[in-house]
Amino acid sequence: MPNIVEIIKKAAVDAVTQTHLIKFIYGTVMSIEPIKINIEQKLTLEAEDIILTDNVRESIVDITLEGIQRAITIHNGLRVGEQVLMIQMQGGQRYVVLNRVVSG
């Protein structure tokens, strides 16, 4: 008969293996302002559920060229219809948009 320590260890290992800390998910951009992304054809994420990385949003970057500093805009924002790769954060309430998916 297993002792209490072995039972607790097994329960802990089972709990960890059944818990998905993160999950990769594909989505389709449905709207830009406000941002909406559809996943699994049944759930549309709203702006409060979505975290955008610099890979999928417009940003301003300072550069120095020949001793002159300038600000440039990187036009990398999402477009309606694009496929994106996301990470579903633990608990499933928030999603980080990592990048767009290009099939080819």
Secondary structure, 3 states (H helix, E strand, C coil): CCCHHHHHHHHHHHHHHHCCCCEEEEEEEEECCCCEEEECCCEEECHHHEEECHHHCCEEEEEEECCEEEEEEECCCCCCCCEEEEEECCCCCCEEEEEECCCC
